[in-house]
Structures are given as C-alpha cells and as structure tokens.
Amino acid sequence: MSEDTGARQSGSRKRDPLVRVAGRLLGLNVALIVFSLVGTAARLHGPAPEWDYETIASVMAIANIITASLVSLLLMVRSQGWRSVILLLALCTVIAGGLEYASTVTGFPFGRYHYTRALGPMLLGQVPALIPIAWFMMLYPALQMGHQLRLGPLGLGLAAGLVLMVWDLALDPAMTTGFAAWVWEDGGWYYGIPLQNFVAWFATAAVVAGIHAARGPAWRRDDSALPVMLFLLQCSFAGVLAALYGRIWALVVTVNVLVLLALAADARLRRLSSYVEQVRGGP
C-alpha cells in the first residue's frame, strides 16, 4: 500500500459519520465518568450539595453503559457489519445473560448474588436489561484486540477472557459498595467477592469470544484506537471509583495486570512484525 493510499484511507476513516458520532459519544462518556468521579469524591470527602445521590448514581451508571455501548455498536457496525454485531449481541444475551440469570437463581457459575434496582429495569425480575449490553460493550474491544494479535478462535477466546476478567477486577469492587448495583450474599476473599466469580467471568467471555471468532463472519482488519480507548476508559473508571470508596487495591491490581497484558501483546506484535519481515525478505 502506498503512502497516498494509506493517507486517503486514513482521511476516509476520519470523515466516516459513524466514526465521528462514535467519537462524540466517547467524549460524552468521558464527561459522564468525570462527573461521576467528581461527584463521588465530593460526597465522600465534602463539601457536597444536598442532592439525591442514590438517584444520580443510578442515572450516571445507566448513562455510562448506554453511551459506551453505543460507541461499541457504531464502531463494530462500521468495521464488521451488522451480521457480526447481531451475532455478538445474541451470544452476549443468551450465554452471558443466561449465565447471569442462572447465577442469581442458583449461585452457579458466578456465585450467589442479587442485583439492586440501580441499573434499571430487570429481565425476568432478576438481571438488569443492560447487563447483556454491557457484556457486548466490552467484548467488542476484546475481540478487536484479539484479532489485531492474529489469534485463532481458541487463543482469541482465552485473550478475551483475560481482558474481561481484568475489567471485573476493578468493576466488582466499585459496583458492590456505595450505591451498590449488586450484592454478594456469601462473601469472598477479594472485597467480599468469591474467586469463582472471576473464573466464571474468564470462562464466559472466552466462550462468547471463541464462538464469535469461529462461527461469525470473517473479521475485517480494523486498526482503530477507539475500541481500546473505550476499554481502558471503562477500566480506569471502575478502578478509580473503587479507590474513592477505599478499595485502593482494586485499582492497583487492575493497573498492574493491564501492564502485564500490554507487555505480552507488544511482544506478540513484535514477533508478528519480525515474521512478516522475514517472509518478505525471502530465503
């Protein structure tokens, strides 16, 4: 590909209306996150106005999921098409949503917990309707990162499982304190969260991503940085929120594991680049 062709394609991406709208929604998502964190800090450490913080926290959490999910939706539609999007949404609803429902009823596979009303309307009276959408919101960036590393369905599934588990290392401590979105009933070693929850998060994400990679439409190359930015933004939001509530180790652990994954991804990309150069150079 010539430099002129690359420049034209880059310019085309910048002019793409879906990318433009996704970028603006990502900016709105940043604003919501900043407002949420500043408001939480003010309420905890004062001075703070006399507001209904429970309602505000619920609205902010719902708005965060909706705006971030729309970013993933628009970017995936643009790069992969509707068939790929619909399959991922279906897998997140049936597998991830189904397992969440099963766990709230039976305690398997994530552990025994129940949702509060903080995330809005419930499906079957047990799981917020936004939960499968939140899985989609973060699995798309995980899929994009896995495909950039040129992993097969099995490797991609394992990578996506790790990525989603890292997010939950920050998310669960943040969302089970303060104005909790869900409540663990039997406790656990990590801020009252059982180990099986993280194992189940890994396995659920791995299965969804692996099936999508194996059975979905061929993945089209997409080097956009926006999905990765969205993933890092959501991890940062959860980690800082947990730290504000005194769960500082959730942030520390999440940052360190992210750094390790980034180093592993960089090593993989370097090996791929070296291999390509060797092939081009010939014997």
KOLSE-445374 format. One record per residue: residue number from 0; residue in one letter; z, x, y of N, C-alpha, C, O in turn. Coordinates in pm, whole numbers. Layout:
BEGIN
    i  aa     n.w     n.u     n.v    ca.w    ca.u    ca.v     c.w     c.u     c.v     o.w     o.u     o.v
  NUM   A       Z       X       Y       Z       X       Y       Z       X       Y       Z       X       Y
...
//
This chain:
BEGIN
    i  aa     n.w     n.u     n.v    ca.w    ca.u    ca.v     c.w     c.u     c.v     o.w     o.u     o.v
    0   M       0      84    -119       0       0       0       0      88     125      81     180     137
    1   S     -92      59     217     -99     138     340      14     100     434      78      -3     419
    2   E      36     190     535     141     160     633     106      36     712     194     -44     746
    3   D     -25      18     743     -66    -101     820     -39    -228     741       9    -328     796
    4   T     -71    -223     609     -46    -342     526     103    -372     520     144    -488     531
    5   G     184    -266     501     329    -285     497     381    -342     627     469    -428     626
    6   A     328    -294     739     371    -343     870     334    -489     888     411    -568     942
    7   R     211    -525     841     169    -665     853     258    -757     770     295    -865     815
    8   Q     292    -712     646     378    -795     561     517    -806     620     578    -913     615
    9   S     568    -696     677     699    -700     741     698    -797     858     791    -875     876
   10   G     591    -791     938     581    -883    1051     570   -1026    1007     623   -1116    1071
   11   S     498   -1048     893     484   -1184     840     620   -1239     799     649   -1357     823
   12   R     704   -1153     736     836   -1199     697     920   -1237     818     994   -1335     815
   13   K     906   -1159     925     984   -1187    1044     942   -1319    1107    1023   -1390    1166
   14   R     811   -1351    1095     761   -1474    1155     781   -1595    1065     767   -1709    1111
   15   D     813   -1573     939     829   -1682     844     936   -1778     894    1049   -1737     918
   16   P     902   -1907     910    1000   -2002     964    1123   -2019     876    1233   -2039     927
   17   L    1106   -2010     744    1222   -2023     656    1319   -1907     675    1440   -1926     676
   18   V    1264   -1786     692    1349   -1670     715    1419   -1683     850    1536   -1648     865
   19   R    1345   -1733     949    1403   -1749    1083    1518   -1848    1081    1623   -1823    1140
   20   V    1499   -1961    1013    1605   -2062    1004    1722   -2008     924    1838   -2030     960
   21   A    1693   -1937     813    1800   -1880     731    1881   -1780     812    2003   -1774     800
   22   G    1812   -1701     894    1883   -1605     978    1975   -1673    1077    2087   -1626    1101
   23   R    1929   -1783    1136    2013   -1857    1230    2132   -1922    1160    2243   -1925    1214
   24   L    2108   -1973    1041    2219   -2031     964    2321   -1925     925    2441   -1951     923
   25   L    2271   -1805     895    2362   -1696     864    2447   -1660     986    2566   -1631     974
   26   G    2383   -1663    1104    2458   -1640    1227    2564   -1747    1248    2676   -1717    1289
   27   L    2529   -1873    1220    2626   -1982    1230    2739   -1962    1130    2856   -1987    1161
   28   N    2704   -1916    1011    2806   -1889     909    2902   -1780     956    3023   -1790     932
   29   V    2850   -1678    1021    2936   -1573    1076    3032   -1631    1179    3151   -1599    1180
   30   A    2978   -1718    1266    3063   -1780    1369    3174   -1864    1307    3288   -1860    1354
   31   L    3141   -1940    1202    3242   -2020    1133    3350   -1932    1072    3469   -1964    1078
   32   I    3309   -1822    1013    3404   -1731     950    3495   -1668    1054    3616   -1661    1035
   33   V    3437   -1623    1165    3518   -1562    1271    3619   -1663    1326    3736   -1631    1345
   34   F    3573   -1786    1350    3663   -1891    1399    3776   -1916    1299    3892   -1930    1338
   35   S    3741   -1921    1170    3842   -1946    1067    3946   -1835    1061    4065   -1861    1051
   36   L    3900   -1711    1067    3992   -1599    1059    4080   -1588    1183    4200   -1563    1173
   37   V    4020   -1607    1301    4098   -1601    1425    4200   -1715    1428    4315   -1695    1467
   38   G    4156   -1834    1387    4247   -1948    1385    4362   -1928    1288    4476   -1962    1317
   39   T    4331   -1871    1170    4436   -1844    1072    4536   -1742    1125    4657   -1758    1111
   40   A    4482   -1635    1187    4570   -1532    1242    4659   -1589    1352    4777   -1557    1360
   41   A    4601   -1674    1438    4679   -1734    1547    4788   -1825    1492    4901   -1824    1540
   42   R    4753   -1904    1390    4853   -1995    1333    4967   -1919    1266    5083   -1958    1277
   43   L    4934   -1810    1197    5036   -1736    1123    5121   -1647    1213    5240   -1629    1188
   44   H    5060   -1593    1316    5130   -1494    1397    5148   -1536    1542    5214   -1466    1620
   45   G    5089   -1651    1580    5109   -1712    1710    5069   -1624    1827    5041   -1506    1811
   46   P    5068   -1685    1946    5088   -1829    1968    4964   -1909    1928    4852   -1858    1933
   47   A    4984   -2033    1890    4874   -2118    1845    4889   -2258    1903    5001   -2307    1916
   48   P    4776   -2322    1939    4784   -2460    1990    4830   -2557    1883    4823   -2526    1764
   49   E    4875   -2671    1925    4924   -2775    1832    4805   -2854    1778    4775   -2963    1827
   50   W    4740   -2800    1679    4626   -2865    1616    4660   -2908    1474    4761   -2866    1417
   51   D    4573   -2992    1417    4586   -3032    1277    4515   -2925    1193    4398   -2939    1160
   52   Y    4588   -2819    1159    4526   -2704    1093    4480   -2736     951    4385   -2675     902
   53   E    4546   -2828     885    4502   -2863     750    4362   -2923     751    4278   -2887     669
   54   T    4339   -3015     846    4206   -3075     857    4103   -2973     901    3992   -2970     849
   55   I    4140   -2888     997    4047   -2786    1045    4010   -2689     933    3893   -2654     918
   56   A    4108   -2647     854    4082   -2555     744    3987   -2618     642    3898   -2551     590
   57   S    4006   -2747     614    3918   -2816     521    3775   -2824     574    3681   -2797     501
   58   V    3760   -2860     701    3627   -2870     762    3558   -2733     764    3440   -2723     733
   59   M    3634   -2629     799    3576   -2495     804    3532   -2448     665    3426   -2387     651
   60   A    3613   -2477     562    3578   -2435     426    3451   -2506     379    3363   -2445     320
   61   I    3443   -2636     407    3324   -2713     368    3201   -2663     444    3095   -2645     385
   62   A    3216   -2642     575    3104   -2595     657    3058   -2457     613    2939   -2428     614
   63   N    3152   -2372     574    3116   -2238     526    3029   -2248     402    2925   -2182     394
   64   I    3069   -2329     305    2991   -2342     181    2853   -2401     210    2753   -2353     156
   65   I    2847   -2503     295    2719   -2569     322    2623   -2474     392    2508   -2462     350
   66   T    2668   -2407     497    2577   -2318     571    2533   -2200     485    2415   -2164     485
   67   A    2628   -2139     412    2592   -2025     328    2498   -2067     215    2407   -1993     180
   68   S    2520   -2186     157    2433   -2235      50    2293   -2263     102    2195   -2239      32
   69   L    2283   -2314     224    2151   -2338     282    2077   -2206     305    1955   -2200     290
   70   V    2150   -2102     341    2087   -1970     355    2026   -1928     221    1910   -1887     215
   71   S    2105   -1937     114    2054   -1901     -19    1936   -1989     -58    1837   -1940    -111
   72   L    1947   -2119     -32    1840   -2213     -69    1709   -2177       2    1605   -2166     -63
   73   L    1714   -2157     133    1592   -2128     209    1531   -1996     167    1409   -1986     151
   74   L    1613   -1895     149    1561   -1764     111    1501   -1766     -30    1399   -1702     -55
   75   M    1565   -1840    -121    1513   -1844    -258    1386   -1928    -266    1294   -1894    -340
   76   V    1381   -2036    -190    1257   -2116    -185    1142   -2030    -135    1033   -2032    -192
   77   R    1166   -1954     -28    1060   -1872      30    1011   -1764     -67     891   -1741     -80
   78   S    1107   -1698    -134    1067   -1583    -215    1033   -1620    -359     949   -1554    -421
   79   Q    1097   -1725    -414    1081   -1753    -558    1019   -1889    -588     972   -1911    -700
   80   G    1019   -1980    -491     960   -2111    -515    1059   -2213    -567    1168   -2178    -613
   81   W    1019   -2339    -559    1109   -2449    -593    1148   -2454    -740    1260   -2491    -772
   82   R    1056   -2417    -829    1089   -2422    -973    1207   -2332   -1004    1298   -2371   -1078
   83   S    1206   -2214    -949    1316   -2119    -971    1446   -2171    -912    1553   -2159    -972
   84   V    1436   -2230    -792    1554   -2286    -725    1614   -2400    -806    1735   -2404    -829
   85   I    1529   -2493    -848    1577   -2610    -922    1644   -2569   -1053    1746   -2625   -1092
   86   L    1585   -2470   -1121    1645   -2423   -1246    1783   -2364   -1221    1877   -2393   -1294
   87   L    1796   -2281   -1117    1927   -2221   -1089    2029   -2327   -1050    2144   -2322   -1093
   88   L    1988   -2424    -968    2078   -2533    -931    2123   -2612   -1055    2240   -2648   -1068
   89   A    2027   -2638   -1145    2060   -2713   -1268    2158   -2634   -1355    2253   -2691   -1409
   90   L    2134   -2505   -1370    2223   -2422   -1452    2363   -2415   -1391    2463   -2421   -1462
   91   C    2369   -2402   -1259    2499   -2397   -1192    2574   -2529   -1206    2696   -2531   -1221
   92   T    2500   -2640   -1202    2563   -2771   -1214    2611   -2798   -1356    2725   -2838   -1378
   93   V    2522   -2774   -1453    2553   -2808   -1592    2652   -2710   -1653    2752   -2750   -1711
   94   I    2624   -2579   -1639    2708   -2479   -1705    2834   -2450   -1624    2946   -2470   -1671
   95   A    2815   -2401   -1499    2932   -2365   -1418    3015   -2488   -1383    3137   -2488   -1399
   96   G    2947   -2594   -1335    3020   -2716   -1301    3084   -2781   -1423    3196   -2830   -1415
   97   G    3011   -2779   -1535    3066   -2837   -1657    3189   -2762   -1707    3286   -2823   -1751
   98   L    3185   -2629   -1700    3299   -2549   -1744    3417   -2565   -1649    3532   -2565   -1692
   99   E    3388   -2578   -1519    3497   -2604   -1424    3566   -2737   -1457    3689   -2746   -1458
  100   Y    3486   -2838   -1485    3543   -2969   -1521    3626   -2957   -1649    3738   -3008   -1657
  101   A    3570   -2889   -1749    3643   -2874   -1875    3775   -2802   -1854    3876   -2837   -1916
  102   S    3775   -2703   -1768    3898   -2627   -1747    4004   -2709   -1675    4122   -2696   -1705
  103   T    3962   -2793   -1579    4062   -2876   -1510    4122   -2980   -1604    4232   -3030   -1579
  104   V    4050   -3013   -1711    4099   -3114   -1807    4175   -3050   -1922    4280   -3099   -1963
  105   T    4121   -2938   -1975    4177   -2878   -2097    4242   -2742   -2075    4320   -2697   -2159
  106   G    4212   -2676   -1964    4262   -2540   -1943    4169   -2432   -1995    4199   -2314   -1980
  107   F    4055   -2470   -2055    3957   -2373   -2105    3825   -2393   -2032    3783   -2508   -2017
  108   P    3758   -2287   -1987    3786   -2145   -2016    3862   -2071   -1906    3913   -1961   -1931
  109   F    3871   -2128   -1786    3926   -2052   -1673    4079   -2048   -1671    4138   -1958   -1612
  110   G    4140   -2143   -1736    4285   -2158   -1727    4316   -2296   -1672    4226   -2371   -1635
  111   R    4443   -2330   -1667    4484   -2463   -1625    4508   -2466   -1474    4596   -2398   -1422
  112   Y    4428   -2546   -1404    4440   -2559   -1258    4387   -2695   -1216    4325   -2766   -1296
  113   H    4412   -2732   -1092    4354   -2854   -1039    4314   -2831    -894    4375   -2751    -823
  114   Y    4211   -2903    -852    4163   -2894    -715    4240   -2989    -625    4279   -3097    -667
  115   T    4260   -2947    -501    4312   -3037    -399    4193   -3107    -334    4079   -3093    -380
  116   R    4218   -3183    -229    4110   -3253    -159    4048   -3169     -46    3969   -3221      33
  117   A    4084   -3041     -40    4040   -2958      72    3889   -2936      78    3835   -2913     186
  118   L    3820   -2944     -35    3677   -2918     -38    3593   -3045     -46    3474   -3039     -79
  119   G    3652   -3158     -16    3574   -3280      -4    3565   -3361    -132    3645   -3344    -224
  120   P    3465   -3452    -138    3452   -3547    -249    3446   -3478    -385    3392   -3369    -400
  121   M    3504   -3548    -484    3514   -3494    -620    3409   -3553    -713    3369   -3669    -698
  122   L    3365   -3472    -808    3282   -3520    -918    3373   -3558   -1034    3454   -3477   -1079
  123   L    3359   -3680   -1083    3440   -3731   -1194    3589   -3719   -1165    3671   -3711   -1257
  124   G    3623   -3718   -1037    3763   -3714    -997    3834   -3582   -1019    3956   -3575   -1001
  125   Q    3760   -3476   -1057    3824   -3350   -1094    3776   -3229   -1015    3857   -3146    -973
  126   V    3645   -3218    -994    3585   -3098    -935    3508   -3135    -808    3425   -3226    -812
  127   P    3534   -3067    -696    3460   -3096    -574    3310   -3083    -595    3263   -2993    -665
  128   A    3234   -3173    -533    3088   -3171    -547    3029   -3040    -496    2919   -3002    -537
  129   L    3099   -2972    -408    3047   -2848    -351    3062   -2728    -445    3002   -2623    -420
  130   I    3139   -2740    -551    3164   -2624    -637    3038   -2573    -707    3012   -2453    -700
  131   P    2957   -2658    -773    2833   -2604    -832    2741   -2543    -726    2671   -2446    -753
  132   I    2743   -2600    -605    2661   -2546    -497    2711   -2408    -455    2631   -2320    -424
  133   A    2843   -2389    -456    2899   -2258    -423    2860   -2154    -528    2835   -2039    -494
  134   W    2854   -2194    -654    2806   -2101    -758    2662   -2062    -728    2627   -1944    -736
  135   F    2579   -2159    -694    2439   -2129    -658    2433   -2035    -538    2354   -1940    -537
  136   M    2516   -2061    -439    2520   -1983    -314    2534   -1834    -342    2471   -1753    -275
  137   M    2616   -1797    -440    2642   -1656    -468    2561   -1602    -586    2542   -1480    -596
  138   L    2513   -1689    -674    2434   -1640    -786    2293   -1598    -742    2234   -1509    -802
  139   Y    2240   -1663    -638    2109   -1617    -590    2114   -1473    -541    2030   -1393    -583
  140   P    2209   -1435    -453    2216   -1293    -416    2238   -1201    -537    2182   -1091    -542
  141   A    2318   -1246    -633    2342   -1165    -752    2212   -1145    -831    2185   -1034    -878
  142   L    2134   -1250    -845    2005   -1239    -913    1911   -1146    -838    1842   -1064    -899
  143   Q    1908   -1159    -708    1817   -1074    -630    1853    -927    -645    1766    -842    -660
  144   M    1984    -897    -641    2027    -759    -656    1994    -707    -796    1951    -593    -811
  145   G    2016    -791    -898    1986    -750   -1034    1838    -721   -1055    1802    -625   -1122
  146   H    1753    -806    -997    1609    -784   -1012    1563    -662    -934    1470    -593    -977
  147   Q    1626    -633    -821    1591    -512    -747    1621    -387    -829    1555    -284    -814
  148   L    1721    -396    -916    1756    -284   -1003    1671    -282   -1129    1688    -195   -1215
  149   R    1578    -378   -1140    1484    -386   -1253    1557    -394   -1387    1529    -320   -1481
  150   L    1651    -487   -1392    1728    -509   -1514    1666    -622   -1594    1614    -718   -1536
  151   G    1671    -613   -1725    1627    -722   -1811    1728    -834   -1811    1834    -823   -1748
  152   P    1698    -946   -1881    1789   -1061   -1880    1932   -1028   -1918    2026   -1078   -1855
  153   L    1952    -944   -2021    2088    -910   -2062    2158    -826   -1956    2270    -856   -1916
  154   G    2092    -720   -1912    2152    -635   -1810    2174    -708   -1680    2275    -686   -1612
  155   L    2079    -795   -1644    2094    -871   -1521    2212    -967   -1530    2287    -985   -1434
  156   G    2227   -1030   -1646    2339   -1120   -1665    2472   -1048   -1652    2565   -1098   -1588
  157   L    2482    -930   -1712    2607    -853   -1703    2634    -811   -1559    2748    -816   -1513
  158   A    2529    -768   -1488    2546    -728   -1348    2589    -846   -1262    2679    -832   -1179
  159   A    2526    -960   -1282    2563   -1079   -1204    2705   -1121   -1234    2778   -1164   -1144
  160   G    2746   -1110   -1361    2884   -1142   -1396    2982   -1054   -1321    3084   -1103   -1272
  161   L    2954    -925   -1313    3042    -834   -1240    3047    -868   -1092    3153    -869   -1031
  162   V    2930    -896   -1035    2923    -927    -892    3003   -1052    -858    3079   -1054    -761
  163   L    2987   -1156    -938    3060   -1280    -912    3210   -1263    -938    3291   -1324    -868
  164   M    3246   -1183   -1036    3387   -1159   -1063    3453   -1085    -946    3567   -1113    -911
  165   V    3380    -991    -886    3433    -920    -770    3460   -1017    -656    3564   -1009    -590
  166   W    3367   -1109    -633    3388   -1210    -529    3516   -1288    -556    3593   -1315    -464
  167   D    3539   -1323    -683    3656   -1404    -715    3785   -1324    -703    3892   -1384    -685
  168   L    3779   -1193    -713    3899   -1112    -691    3956   -1134    -552    4077   -1123    -530
  169   A    3868   -1166    -456    3914   -1197    -320    3928   -1347    -299    4020   -1393    -232
  170   L    3834   -1425    -356    3829   -1569    -329    3952   -1642    -382    4012   -1722    -310
  171   D    3989   -1615    -506    4101   -1690    -564    4232   -1666    -490    4302   -1763    -461
  172   P    4269   -1543    -457    4391   -1523    -380    4386   -1589    -242    4488   -1635    -191
  173   A    4266   -1595    -181    4253   -1654     -48    4264   -1806     -51    4320   -1867      40
  174   M    4211   -1867    -157    4199   -2013    -160    4312   -2082    -235    4312   -2204    -249
  175   T    4409   -2005    -284    4522   -2066    -355    4652   -2047    -278    4761   -2061    -335
  176   T    4641   -2014    -151    4758   -2003     -65    4726   -2069      68    4612   -2109      89
  177   G    4822   -2081     157    4796   -2151     282    4759   -2295     254    4833   -2366     185
  178   F    4645   -2338     308    4593   -2473     277    4508   -2462     151    4385   -2454     159
  179   A    4574   -2460      36    4509   -2428     -91    4399   -2527    -126    4415   -2648    -109
  180   A    4287   -2473    -177    4178   -2558    -225    4195   -2590    -373    4143   -2691    -421
  181   W    4266   -2506    -445    4303   -2537    -584    4436   -2471    -616    4479   -2379    -547
  182   V    4500   -2518    -722    4636   -2476    -757    4641   -2439    -905    4604   -2519    -991
  183   W    4686   -2317    -934    4705   -2275   -1072    4837   -2330   -1124    4940   -2323   -1057
  184   E    4834   -2385   -1244    4950   -2455   -1296    5041   -2368   -1382    5161   -2394   -1391
  185   D    4986   -2266   -1447    5066   -2184   -1538    5093   -2044   -1484    5163   -1966   -1548
  186   G    5039   -2012   -1367    5064   -1881   -1308    4986   -1770   -1377    4911   -1794   -1472
  187   G    5007   -1648   -1329    4936   -1533   -1386    4976   -1406   -1314    5051   -1410   -1216
  188   W    4927   -1294   -1363    4971   -1163   -1316    4914   -1128   -1178    4974   -1047   -1107
  189   Y    4801   -1186   -1139    4733   -1148   -1014    4748   -1260    -913    4667   -1352    -908
  190   Y    4852   -1252    -831    4882   -1356    -732    4886   -1495    -794    4837   -1592    -737
  191   G    4945   -1503    -913    4959   -1631    -981    4833   -1679   -1051    4824   -1795   -1091
  192   I    4734   -1590   -1065    4606   -1625   -1126    4596   -1559   -1263    4618   -1438   -1273
  193   P    4564   -1633   -1368    4561   -1574   -1502    4440   -1484   -1523    4335   -1504   -1462
  194   L    4455   -1385   -1609    4347   -1292   -1640    4226   -1364   -1697    4112   -1326   -1669
  195   Q    4248   -1468   -1776    4135   -1537   -1838    4041   -1597   -1735    3923   -1618   -1764
  196   N    4091   -1626   -1617    4005   -1679   -1512    3893   -1581   -1478    3777   -1620   -1465
  197   F    3928   -1454   -1463    3829   -1354   -1425    3732   -1325   -1539    3613   -1302   -1517
  198   V    3783   -1328   -1661    3695   -1311   -1777    3596   -1427   -1783    3478   -1405   -1810
  199   A    3643   -1548   -1759    3556   -1665   -1763    3456   -1665   -1649    3340   -1704   -1667
  200   W    3499   -1620   -1530    3404   -1607   -1418    3291   -1513   -1456    3174   -1543   -1436
  201   F    3328   -1398   -1511    3227   -1299   -1553    3131   -1362   -1654    3010   -1352   -1639
  202   A    3186   -1425   -1757    3104   -1480   -1864    3015   -1593   -1813    2898   -1600   -1850
  203   T    3069   -1681   -1730    2991   -1794   -1679    2875   -1746   -1595    2762   -1792   -1614
  204   A    2901   -1655   -1502    2794   -1602   -1418    2690   -1527   -1500    2570   -1537   -1474
  205   A    2737   -1452   -1601    2645   -1376   -1686    2552   -1468   -1763    2433   -1441   -1775
  206   V    2607   -1577   -1816    2525   -1672   -1892    2423   -1740   -1802    2305   -1748   -1837
  207   V    2467   -1789   -1686    2375   -1858   -1594    2263   -1763   -1550    2146   -1798   -1555
  208   A    2300   -1643   -1506    2200   -1547   -1458    2108   -1502   -1571    1987   -1489   -1551
  209   G    2165   -1478   -1690    2084   -1434   -1802    1982   -1538   -1844    1867   -1505   -1872
  210   I    2024   -1665   -1850    1931   -1772   -1887    1823   -1785   -1780    1705   -1802   -1813
  211   H    1861   -1779   -1654    1761   -1790   -1547    1659   -1677   -1556    1540   -1699   -1538
  212   A    1706   -1556   -1583    1615   -1442   -1593    1523   -1453   -1714    1406   -1415   -1709
  213   A    1577   -1506   -1825    1499   -1513   -1949    1404   -1632   -1952    1294   -1621   -2006
  214   R    1445   -1745   -1895    1368   -1869   -1908    1303   -1916   -1779    1217   -2004   -1781
  215   G    1343   -1860   -1667    1289   -1904   -1540    1153   -1844   -1510    1105   -1759   -1584
  216   P    1091   -1888   -1401     963   -1828   -1358     979   -1679   -1331    1088   -1632   -1298
  217   A     869   -1606   -1347     873   -1462   -1321     924   -1437   -1179     881   -1501   -1083
  218   W    1016   -1343   -1167    1078   -1313   -1037     980   -1235    -950     924   -1135    -993
  219   R     961   -1283    -829     872   -1215    -736     951   -1112    -656    1065   -1138    -616
  220   R     893    -999    -635     964    -892    -564    1005    -940    -425     926    -999    -352
  221   D    1129    -913    -391    1182    -950    -260    1284    -845    -217    1389    -831    -278
  222   D    1251    -773    -113    1339    -667     -63    1421    -710      57    1479    -625     125
  223   S    1428    -839      83    1505    -888     198    1651    -847     187    1709    -850      78
  224   A    1709    -808     299    1850    -769     302    1943    -889     322    2064    -876     305
  225   L    1888   -1004     358    1972   -1119     392    2059   -1168     275    2176   -1198     297
  226   P    2007   -1176     152    2096   -1220      42    2214   -1126      22    2326   -1173      -1
  227   V    2191    -997      30    2301    -901      14    2400    -916     130    2521    -909     110
  228   M    2348    -935     251    2435    -955     367    2522   -1079     347    2641   -1078     379
  229   L    2461   -1187     293    2537   -1309     268    2648   -1284     167    2762   -1329     187
  230   F    2616   -1214      60    2717   -1185     -42    2832   -1104      17    2949   -1137      -4
  231   L    2801    -998      91    2905    -913     149    2987    -990     253    3107    -969     266
  232   L    2921   -1079     326    2991   -1159     426    3094   -1250     359    3208   -1260     406
  233   Q    3055   -1315     250    3147   -1406     181    3262   -1329     116    3376   -1375     118
  234   C    3233   -1212      59    3340   -1129       2    3437   -1085     111    3558   -1087      91
  235   S    3383   -1045     227    3467   -1000     338    3554   -1113     389    3673   -1093     416
  236   F    3496   -1231     402    3570   -1348     450    3689   -1375     359    3802   -1391     406
  237   A    3663   -1382     229    3771   -1412     134    3876   -1301     135    3996   -1330     131
  238   G    3832   -1176     138    3927   -1066     134    4016   -1059     257    4137   -1040     246
  239   V    3956   -1076     375    4035   -1072     499    4128   -1193     507    4242   -1181     551
  240   L    4080   -1310     464    4165   -1429     465    4286   -1410     374    4398   -1444     411
  241   A    4261   -1354     255    4373   -1327     163    4471   -1230     227    4592   -1248     215
  242   A    4420   -1127     295    4507   -1028     360    4590   -1091     470    4707   -1058     487
  243   L    4531   -1183     546    4605   -1251     652    4723   -1329     595    4826   -1342     660
  244   Y    4707   -1380     475    4816   -1454     409    4910   -1361     333    4993   -1408     254
  245   G    4898   -1230     357    4989   -1135     295    4946   -1083     159    5019   -1007      95
  246   R    4828   -1124     115    4779   -1078     -15    4682    -962       5    4564    -970     -29
  247   I    4735    -854      61    4655    -741     104    4585    -672     -12    4475    -619       5
  248   W    4649    -671    -131    4587    -602    -243    4460    -670    -291    4376    -606    -355
  249   A    4445    -798    -263    4319    -866    -297    4204    -803    -220    4096    -782    -275
  250   L    4226    -773     -93    4124    -707     -10    4101    -564     -58    3986    -521     -71
  251   V    4209    -491     -83    4197    -352    -125    4120    -340    -257    4029    -259    -269
  252   V    4157    -422    -354    4091    -417    -485    3944    -455    -472    3858    -389    -531
  253   T    3915    -559    -396    3776    -605    -380    3690    -497    -316    3580    -471    -363
  254   V    3738    -435    -210    3661    -331    -141    3634    -214    -235    3523    -162    -240
  255   N    3735    -172    -309    3718     -56    -398    3620     -85    -512    3539       0    -546
  256   V    3628    -204    -569    3534    -238    -677    3393    -251    -621    3297    -210    -687
  257   L    3378    -307    -501    3246    -315    -438    3186    -177    -416    3067    -157    -437
  258   V    3268     -83    -372    3220      53    -350    3172     114    -483    3067     179    -487
  259   L    3247      93    -590    3207     146    -721    3075      84    -766    2988     155    -817
  260   L    3059     -47    -747    2934    -112    -785    2818     -62    -700    2707     -43    -751
  261   A    2843     -40    -571    2737      11    -482    2694     151    -527    2575     182    -525
  262   L    2788     235    -565    2755     370    -612    2674     364    -742    2579     440    -760
  263   A    2712     273    -831    2638     257    -957    2497     207    -930    2402     254    -993
  264   A    2482     112    -836    2349      60    -801    2264     170    -738    2144     180    -768
  265   D    2325     250    -652    2249     360    -588    2202     461    -692    2089     510    -684
  266   A    2287     492    -789    2247     585    -895    2131     528    -975    2038     600   -1011
  267   R    2136     397   -1003    2028     332   -1077    1897     338    -998    1793     367   -1055
  268   L    1902     311    -868    1782     314    -785    1726     455    -775    1604     474    -773
  269   R    1813     554    -770    1766     693    -767    1695     730    -896    1592     799    -894
  270   R    1748     686   -1008    1682     714   -1137    1547     645   -1145    1450     704   -1192
  271   L    1540     521   -1098    1413     449   -1097    1312     519   -1009    1196     533   -1047
  272   S    1355     562    -891    1265     630    -798    1214     761    -858    1097     795    -846
  273   S    1304     835    -924    1264     961    -987    1164     937   -1099    1069    1013   -1115
  274   Y    1187     832   -1177    1096     798   -1286     957     763   -1233     856     807   -1288
  275   V     952     683   -1127     824     643   -1068     749     765   -1018     628     775   -1037
  276   E     819     857    -954     756     979    -903     700    1063   -1017     592    1121   -1005
  277   Q     775    1070   -1128     726    1146   -1243     600    1084   -1301     506    1155   -1337
  278   V     598     951   -1311     480     881   -1365     361     904   -1275     251     930   -1323
  279   R     380     893   -1144     269     915   -1052     219    1058   -1054     100    1085   -1036
  280   G     314    1152   -1077     275    1292   -1079     197    1331   -1204     125    1431   -1206
  281   G     213    1249   -1312     143    1279   -1434     207    1391   -1511     313    1440   -1473
  282   P     143    1435   -1622     199    1540   -1707     201    1675   -1635     245    1775   -1693
//
